[in-house]
Amino acid sequence: MTKLKLLQDKGVMTFLYGKLRDEKEWKKLLLDADFKDYRIFPSFGFRSLIKLYKPDMSSNKMKSYIKGVKD
């Protein structure tokens, strides 16, 4: 990873209130957002790719969200 990329990451975390998350925190965040599942693919040291699986559209939480958007 280049120094520029590390400086950019540091800038985003500093000025845009970014946060480093571990897998446990990502799991809670994504499952609370009603995604069915996720996979994390570590790629470049600090960086990873996260594959999300569609939320369950039949859940009560999703139904109330969709209703609120339509109103």
Number of C-alpha atoms within 10 A of each C-alpha: 9 6 8 9 10 12 11 11 13 13 13 13 13 11 8 9 8 12 9 8 10 8 10 8 10 15 17 11 13 16 14 11 12 17 16 14 14 15 12 13 11 11 9 9 7 10 10 11 11 12 11 14 13 11 15 14 13 8 11 10 13 15 13 10 11 12 9 9 8 6 5
